[in-house]
Amino acid sequence: MWIRQIHRWLSMAFTLAVIANIVALTLQVQANWIGLLAFVPLIPLLATGLYLFALPYVGRRSGASSEARS
C-alpha cells in the first residue's frame, strides 16, 4: 500500500529533522529554521497516520453493512 510507504518515509524524514534540531541545540547554533524543519514532514505524517488508523474501522463498518444486506 503506497500510503503506508509514504508514512514510513515521512517518519524517517521527521526523525532526521528532530536529530538535526537536537544537534543544533547542543552546538548552540542560532538557526530558527532548523527548529521549524521538523514541522515540514510532521503535517503530512499526521494526515497519513490518521488515515492508517481509521482504515480498519472504516473497512469493518462497510463490510458489516454489506453482510447485513445479504
C-alpha positions in Angstrom: 0.0 0.0 0.0 1.5 3.3 -1.1 0.1 5.4 1.8 2.0 3.1 4.3 5.2 3.5 2.3 4.8 7.3 2.3 4.1 7.3 6.0 7.3 5.3 6.6 9.5 7.7 4.6 7.9 10.7 6.3 8.6 9.2 9.7 12.3 8.8 8.7 12.4 12.4 7.5 10.8 13.6 10.7 13.3 11.6 12.8 16.2 13.1 10.9 14.8 16.6 11.4 14.5 16.1 15.1 18.0 14.8 15.3 19.3 17.8 13.4 17.4 20.0 15.8 19.0 18.3 18.8 22.4 18.6 17.3 21.8 22.3 16.6 20.7 22.8 20.2 23.8 21.1 21.7 26.1 23.1 19.4 24.1 26.3 20.3 23.5 27.2 16.7 21.1 30.2 16.4 19.1 29.0 13.4 15.4 29.0 14.0 14.7 27.3 10.6 16.3 24.1 12.0 13.7 24.0 14.7 10.9 24.6 12.2 12.3 21.9 9.9 10.6 19.1 11.9 7.1 20.6 11.1 7.5 20.0 7.3 7.1 16.2 7.4 5.0 16.3 10.6 1.8 17.6 9.0 1.6 15.0 6.2 2.8 12.4 8.7 -0.2 13.3 10.9 -2.6 13.0 7.9 -1.3 9.6 6.7 -1.2 8.4 10.3 -4.8 9.3 10.9 -5.8 7.6 7.6 -4.0 4.4 8.5 -5.5 4.5 12.0 -9.1 4.8 10.7 -8.6 2.4 7.8 -9.5 -0.8 9.8 -12.6 0.8 11.3 -14.0 2.1 8.0 -13.3 -1.3 6.4 -15.1 -3.1 9.2 -18.1 -0.9 9.1 -18.6 -1.2 5.3 -18.0 -5.0 5.5 -20.7 -5.3 8.2 -23.2 -3.3 6.3 -22.8 -5.4 3.2 -23.2 -8.6 5.2 -26.4 -7.3 6.7 -27.9 -6.6 3.3 -27.3 -10.2 2.1 
